[in-house]
Amino acid sequence: MATSEAQKRANQKWRSHHKDKQQIYNHRSTAKRFVKLYANLHDLDVLDEMIKERRGELEKLG
């Protein structure tokens, strides 16, 4: 089904008002795609360590 012009305008308006959220969504999507399609075992080990460190930082913040 084609997207209506009104919906396209609404989507563009939302993106222009929520640039920070849109950037987070884009980064998350890129990270998932990398892990799912391109990462080798070494990459996954490095990412696992980074995730553990970040999780610890966030847990300290409460």
C-alpha positions as CSV (number, residue, x, y, z in Angstrom):
1,M,0.0,0.0,0.0
2,A,1.3,3.4,-0.9
3,T,1.9,6.0,1.7
4,S,-0.4,9.0,1.4
5,E,1.0,12.5,1.1
6,A,-0.5,13.5,4.4
7,Q,1.3,10.6,6.1
8,K,4.5,11.5,4.4
9,R,4.2,15.1,5.7
10,A,3.4,13.8,9.2
11,N,6.4,11.5,9.2
12,Q,8.7,14.3,8.1
13,K,7.3,16.6,10.8
14,W,7.8,14.0,13.5
15,R,11.4,13.4,12.3
16,S,12.2,17.1,12.3
17,H,10.9,17.5,15.8
18,H,12.5,14.3,17.2
19,K,16.0,14.3,15.6
20,D,17.6,12.9,18.8
21,K,15.2,9.9,18.8
22,Q,15.6,9.3,15.1
23,Q,19.4,9.2,15.5
24,I,19.1,6.7,18.3
25,Y,16.8,4.5,16.2
26,N,19.3,4.7,13.3
27,H,22.3,3.7,15.5
28,R,20.4,0.9,17.1
29,S,19.4,-0.5,13.7
30,T,22.9,-0.3,12.4
31,A,24.3,-2.1,15.5
32,K,21.8,-4.9,15.2
33,R,22.5,-5.3,11.5
34,F,26.2,-5.5,12.2
35,V,25.8,-8.1,14.9
36,K,23.3,-10.2,12.9
37,L,25.0,-10.1,9.5
38,Y,28.7,-9.2,9.7
39,A,30.2,-9.7,13.2
40,N,32.7,-12.5,13.6
41,L,33.6,-14.2,17.0
42,H,36.2,-11.6,17.8
43,D,33.8,-8.8,17.2
44,L,31.2,-10.4,19.4
45,D,33.7,-10.9,22.2
46,V,34.7,-7.2,22.0
47,L,31.1,-6.1,21.9
48,D,30.2,-8.4,24.9
49,E,32.9,-6.7,27.0
50,M,31.7,-3.2,25.9
51,I,28.2,-4.2,26.9
52,K,29.2,-5.5,30.3
53,E,31.1,-2.2,31.0
54,R,28.2,-0.1,29.9
55,R,25.7,-2.1,31.9
56,G,27.9,-1.6,35.0
57,E,28.0,2.1,34.4
58,L,24.3,2.4,34.0
59,E,23.7,0.2,37.1
60,K,25.9,2.6,39.2
61,L,23.7,5.5,38.1
62,G,20.6,3.7,39.4
